[in-house]
Amino acid sequence: MREHRRSTPRLLTAALAAGLLAGAALTTTTATAPAVAAPQERPSVQSLDTLRDWAPRQFRIGTAVAGGGHHTSADYPEPFPSDPTYRAFLADQFSSLTPENQMKWNHIHPEPDRYDFEQADAIVDFAERNGQVVRGHTLFWHSQNPTWLEQGDHSPEELRAILREHVETVVGRYAGRIQQWDVANEIFDDAGQLRTEDNIWIRELGPGIVADVFRWTHEADPQAELFFNDYNVEGPNAKSDAYHALIQQLLADGVPVHGFGMQAHLGLQYGFDGRMQENLQRFDDLGLATAVTEIDIRGPVGEDGQLSPELRQRQADWYAAALEACLAVEGCRSFTIWGVLDEHSWVPGTFPGQGDALTLEGDYQRKPAYCALQETLATGTGRPGRDRRWERISPRLGCAADRG
């Protein structure tokens, strides 16, 4: 049984009203050595009204830190560097942060001989100031690679050296400061076949490079947990079967694979796979950590950009069901919502006519999905036992009206 943390809780909205966020300035460093710790940016206002306050002990409730990627061409400044309210919300609500794009190849290694660590450094520094862990994302992927890499005229030997140098440089820079790394991202297609054409590393270096990248990452940071990560693997299917078989072989060969992550980018029109707990459990049975790494739940929206009330309630039920599945598996100790506000989400630009995929309105007001997550964490759904504090405290929380 996992216990609830008994920490001093904070409430962002009260802190904003009290003007406590005025000093929450973003600090960054590009030096190799960690920056000197600054005072915590998490507001100090007593309540029990955040996701991280209700999360069980050792369970990480996380979010993606908006930046890079589609944000660079959006009609708003990138939120993390520019918006203190956004940063305060990150600090208040979450115990784990994942750089959304800031550690991907095209952002952090934009030229052959140049790395850009500024935003990644800032996220790691921020997390340390606020008692949070960081998930590194990602080292080995077929997408968001820089042009110099994808279109370069490199021999297999040169590509292998480029990959190893990248891993040693990036992972080594944050050694001891990153809790989990998404080492290999989306290496199988939905039929369970390796991406031998669109993944430059597998295409040019062969399948054995997957084991090598895990070994190199472990050498660069022996403390970090190393994960495979993919979408459409919520239930047993061709893709998750392929991962299950590959991981068994890698473990037998002594390769340091520690975890399996389910992205859970779900669409309300496709149905929820009720075998999620079963599938997490079979990876847990291999001795792996598991995690829900990138969850958002989209659907068809109206002219106002919102789901209908009925679809919002279904969305809330799915968020709760995914969290329950994770909480019910002993080794599933991380649950990451892929963003905070819908205005920053990747979903509308990728799936026209769909959206409303996250848990908060643009003014940080809570949707039913947020409240479903909070209640699931608070009441111990999916785990033995129940926290009776919820019955005493919930009537004065922001979700009371939404959840009855």
C-alpha positions in Angstrom: 0.0 0.0 0.0 1.3 3.4 -0.9 0.9 6.1 1.7 0.0 9.8 1.1 2.7 12.3 1.6 2.2 14.5 4.6 3.7 17.6 3.3 2.9 21.3 3.8 0.4 22.0 1.1 0.1 25.1 -1.0 -2.6 26.8 -3.0 -1.7 28.8 -6.2 -4.9 30.8 -6.5 -4.6 32.2 -2.9 -0.9 33.0 -3.5 -1.8 34.9 -6.6 -4.4 36.9 -4.7 -1.9 37.6 -2.0 0.7 38.8 -4.5 3.2 36.1 -3.4 4.4 35.4 -7.0 6.0 38.8 -7.6 9.4 37.4 -6.9 9.1 34.2 -8.9 11.7 35.1 -11.5 13.1 32.5 -13.9 16.8 31.9 -13.6 18.8 29.9 -16.2 22.4 28.8 -16.5 24.4 27.5 -19.4 27.3 26.4 -17.3 28.1 22.8 -16.9 28.0 22.9 -13.1 24.6 23.1 -11.4 23.4 26.5 -10.5 23.4 27.5 -6.8 19.9 26.7 -5.5 17.6 29.7 -5.3 14.6 29.9 -2.8 11.7 27.7 -3.8 9.2 29.2 -6.1 6.3 27.2 -4.8 4.0 29.5 -2.9 3.6 28.8 0.8 -0.1 28.9 1.5 -1.7 26.2 3.5 -4.5 24.0 2.0 -4.9 20.6 0.5 -5.9 21.6 -3.0 -3.3 20.5 -5.6 -2.6 17.3 -7.4 0.9 16.9 -5.9 -0.5 17.4 -2.4 -2.8 14.4 -2.8 -0.4 12.1 -4.6 0.7 9.0 -2.7 4.1 8.9 -1.2 6.8 8.3 -3.9 4.2 8.7 -6.7 5.0 11.5 -9.1 2.3 13.5 -10.7 3.7 15.4 -13.7 3.3 17.7 -16.7 5.1 18.6 -19.8 6.8 22.0 -19.7 5.7 23.9 -22.8 8.4 25.1 -25.1 10.2 24.5 -28.4 8.5 22.7 -31.2 5.2 24.2 -32.3 5.4 26.9 -29.6 8.2 28.7 -31.5 5.7 29.6 -34.3 2.7 30.2 -32.0 1.1 33.7 -31.5 2.2 33.8 -27.8 5.6 34.0 -26.1 6.9 30.6 -24.9 5.2 30.1 -21.5 8.0 28.8 -19.3 10.5 31.6 -19.9 8.0 34.4 -20.0 5.0 33.7 -17.7 5.5 33.7 -13.9 1.9 32.6 -13.3 2.5 29.5 -15.5 5.8 28.7 -13.6 4.1 29.1 -10.3 1.4 26.7 -11.4 4.0 24.2 -12.4 5.6 24.5 -9.0 2.4 24.3 -7.1 0.6 21.4 -8.8 3.2 18.9 -10.0 6.1 16.9 -8.6 7.6 15.9 -12.0 8.4 17.9 -15.1 9.1 16.7 -18.6 10.6 19.1 -21.1 8.1 19.0 -24.0 10.6 19.7 -26.7 13.6 21.4 -25.1 15.7 18.2 -24.9 14.8 16.8 -28.3 17.6 16.7 -30.9 16.5 19.6 -33.1 16.3 21.9 -30.1 19.3 20.8 -27.9 21.7 19.9 -30.7 20.8 22.3 -33.6 24.2 22.2 -35.3 26.8 19.5 -35.5 29.2 21.3 -33.2 26.7 23.3 -31.1 24.4 22.4 -28.2 21.8 24.8 -26.8 21.2 23.9 -23.1 19.7 27.2 -22.0 16.0 26.1 -21.7 16.8 22.5 -20.5 19.1 23.9 -17.8 16.4 26.3 -16.7 13.8 23.5 -16.4 16.2 21.3 -14.4 17.2 24.2 -12.1 13.6 25.1 -11.6 12.6 21.5 -10.7 15.4 21.3 -8.1 14.3 24.6 -6.5 10.8 23.2 -6.2 11.4 19.7 -5.0 10.5 18.1 -8.3 12.0 15.4 -10.4 12.7 15.6 -14.2 12.0 13.1 -16.9 14.5 13.5 -19.8 12.8 13.3 -23.2 14.2 12.0 -25.6 17.5 10.5 -26.9 16.6 8.1 -29.8 13.7 9.0 -32.1 12.7 9.1 -35.7 11.1 12.6 -35.4 12.3 16.1 -34.6 15.9 15.5 -35.7 17.9 18.4 -37.1 18.3 18.7 -40.8 22.1 18.4 -40.5 21.6 14.9 -39.1 18.8 13.6 -41.3 20.2 15.0 -44.5 23.9 14.7 -43.8 26.2 12.5 -45.7 27.4 10.4 -42.8 28.9 6.9 -42.9 27.6 4.3 -40.4 30.7 4.8 -38.3 30.2 8.5 -38.2 26.5 8.2 -37.3 27.4 5.8 -34.4 29.9 8.3 -33.1 27.5 11.2 -33.4 24.8 9.3 -31.4 27.2 8.2 -28.7 28.7 11.7 -28.4 25.2 13.2 -28.1 24.2 10.7 -25.4 27.4 11.2 -23.4 27.1 15.0 -23.7 23.4 15.5 -22.9 23.0 12.7 -20.3 26.4 13.4 -18.7 25.5 17.1 -18.3 22.5 16.2 -16.1 23.9 13.1 -14.4 22.3 12.7 -11.0 19.7 15.3 -11.8 17.3 13.4 -14.2 15.1 10.7 -12.5 14.0 8.9 -15.7 15.1 9.1 -19.4 12.9 8.2 -22.3 15.8 6.6 -24.1 14.2 5.0 -27.1 11.0 6.7 -28.3 8.4 5.1 -30.7 10.7 2.5 -32.3 7.9 0.2 -33.4 5.0 1.0 -35.8 1.4 -0.1 -34.9 1.9 -3.5 -36.6 4.8 -4.2 -34.1 7.5 -3.8 -36.8 10.7 -1.8 -36.1 10.8 1.5 -37.9 13.6 0.5 -40.2 12.9 3.2 -42.8 12.0 6.4 -40.9 14.3 5.9 -37.9 17.7 7.0 -39.1 19.5 5.1 -36.4 17.9 1.7 -37.0 17.9 2.2 -40.8 21.6 3.0 -41.0 23.0 1.1 -38.0 20.7 -1.9 -37.6 18.5 -3.0 -34.6 21.5 -3.6 -32.4 21.9 0.1 -31.9 18.9 0.1 -29.5 20.8 -1.9 -27.0 23.9 0.3 -27.4 22.0 3.5 -26.7 20.7 2.1 -23.4 24.2 1.0 -22.5 25.7 4.4 -23.3 22.9 6.2 -21.4 23.5 4.1 -18.3 27.3 4.7 -18.5 26.6 8.5 -18.6 24.2 8.4 -15.7 24.1 5.1 -13.7 21.4 6.6 -11.3 18.7 7.3 -14.0 15.9 4.9 -14.8 15.9 4.2 -18.6 12.7 3.7 -20.4 11.1 2.7 -23.7 8.2 5.1 -24.5 5.4 4.8 -27.1 1.8 5.6 -28.0 -1.0 3.1 -28.8 0.3 0.6 -26.2 -2.4 1.0 -23.6 -3.6 -2.6 -24.0 -2.0 -5.9 -25.2 -1.6 -5.5 -29.0 1.0 -6.0 -31.8 3.0 -3.0 -30.7 3.1 -3.6 -27.0 3.7 -7.3 -27.6 6.8 -6.3 -29.7 8.1 -4.2 -26.8 7.4 -7.0 -24.3 9.4 -9.5 -26.4 12.3 -7.1 -27.2 12.6 -6.1 -23.5 12.8 -9.7 -22.4 15.6 -10.3 -24.9 17.5 -7.2 -23.9 17.2 -8.0 -20.2 18.5 -11.5 -20.9 21.5 -9.9 -22.6 22.2 -7.7 -19.6 21.1 -4.5 -21.3 20.1 -1.8 -18.7 16.4 -1.3 -19.4 14.5 -0.2 -16.4 11.1 1.0 -17.5 8.2 1.0 -20.0 6.2 4.2 -20.6 2.7 4.5 -22.1 2.0 7.8 -23.7 -1.8 7.6 -23.7 -2.6 10.2 -26.3 -6.2 9.2 -26.5 -9.1 10.1 -28.7 -12.7 10.0 -27.3 -13.9 8.7 -30.6 -11.8 5.5 -30.4 -12.8 4.1 -27.0 -10.8 3.4 -23.9 -8.8 0.2 -23.6 -9.9 -1.3 -20.3 -6.9 -3.6 -20.3 -4.5 -0.8 -19.4 -3.9 -2.1 -15.9 -3.3 -5.6 -17.3 -0.8 -4.4 -19.8 1.1 -2.3 -17.2 1.1 -5.3 -14.9 2.8 -7.6 -17.5 5.7 -5.1 -17.9 5.8 -4.8 -14.1 6.1 -8.6 -13.9 9.3 -8.3 -15.9 10.7 -6.3 -13.0 10.3 -2.9 -14.8 9.2 0.4 -13.6 6.2 1.6 -15.6 4.7 5.1 -16.2 1.9 7.0 -17.9 4.2 9.5 -19.6 2.2 11.8 -21.9 -1.5 11.6 -21.3 -4.0 13.9 -23.0 -7.5 13.0 -24.1 -8.9 14.9 -27.2 -12.2 14.9 -28.9 -14.3 16.9 -31.5 -14.8 20.5 -30.4 -17.3 23.2 -31.2 -16.7 26.7 -32.4 -15.7 27.6 -28.8 -12.9 25.1 -28.9 -14.6 23.0 -26.2 -16.0 19.5 -25.9 -19.7 19.1 -25.2 -20.5 18.7 -21.5 -21.2 15.0 -22.1 -17.8 14.5 -23.8 -16.1 16.4 -21.0 -17.5 14.0 -18.5 -16.4 11.0 -20.5 -13.0 12.6 -20.7 -12.9 13.0 -16.9 -13.9 9.3 -16.5 -11.0 8.3 -18.9 -8.4 10.4 -17.1 -9.5 8.8 -13.8 -9.5 5.3 -15.3 -6.0 5.7 -16.6 -4.8 7.0 -13.2 -6.5 4.1 -11.5 -4.8 1.6 -13.7 -1.4 3.1 -12.9 -2.1 3.3 -9.2 -3.1 -0.3 -9.1 0.3 -1.5 -10.4 3.0 -1.4 -7.8 5.8 -0.2 -10.1 3.7 2.5 -11.9 4.8 5.5 -9.9 4.7 8.4 -12.5 1.7 9.9 -14.3 2.3 12.9 -16.6 -0.3 15.1 -18.2 1.0 16.3 -21.5 0.6 20.0 -20.8 -1.3 22.5 -18.6 -3.5 24.8 -20.8 -5.2 23.8 -24.1 -3.9 27.0 -25.7 -0.4 25.5 -25.5 -1.4 22.0 -26.6 0.0 20.2 -29.7 -3.4 18.6 -30.3 -5.3 21.2 -32.4 -2.4 21.7 -34.8 -2.1 18.0 -35.4 -5.7 17.0 -35.3 -7.9 19.7 -36.9 -11.3 20.0 -35.3 -10.2 18.3 -32.1 -8.9 19.6 -28.9 -9.9 20.4 -25.3 -7.5 17.6 -24.4 -6.0 18.8 -21.1 -7.4 19.5 -17.6 -7.7 23.2 -17.2 -9.3 26.2 -18.9 -7.1 29.1 -20.1 -7.6 30.9 -16.8 -6.5 27.9 -14.8 -10.0 27.0 -13.9 -10.5 23.3 -13.4 -12.3 21.1 -15.8 -14.1 17.9 -14.7 -11.0 16.0 -15.8 -8.8 17.8 -13.3 -11.3 17.1 -10.5 -11.5 13.5 -11.4 -7.7 13.2 -11.1 -7.7 15.0 -7.8 -10.4 12.8 -6.3 -8.8 9.6 -7.6 -5.5 10.6 -5.9 -7.2 11.7 -2.8 -9.6 8.8 -2.2 -7.1 6.0 -3.0 -9.1 4.7 -5.9 -7.2 1.7 -7.4 -5.2 1.1 -4.2 -6.0 -0.6 -0.9 -7.3 1.7 1.7 -8.8 5.2 1.5 -7.7 8.6 2.8 -10.5 9.8 5.1 -9.1 13.3 5.0 -10.8 13.7 1.6 -14.3 13.4 3.2 -13.4 16.1 5.7 -11.6 18.5 3.3 -13.3 18.1 -0.1 -16.3 20.4 0.6 -13.9 23.4 0.8 -11.8 22.5 -2.3 -12.2 24.0 -5.7 -13.5 20.7 -7.2 -16.3 20.2 -4.7 -19.0 21.7 -6.8 -17.9 19.9 -9.9 -17.7 16.4 -8.4 -20.7 16.7 -6.0 
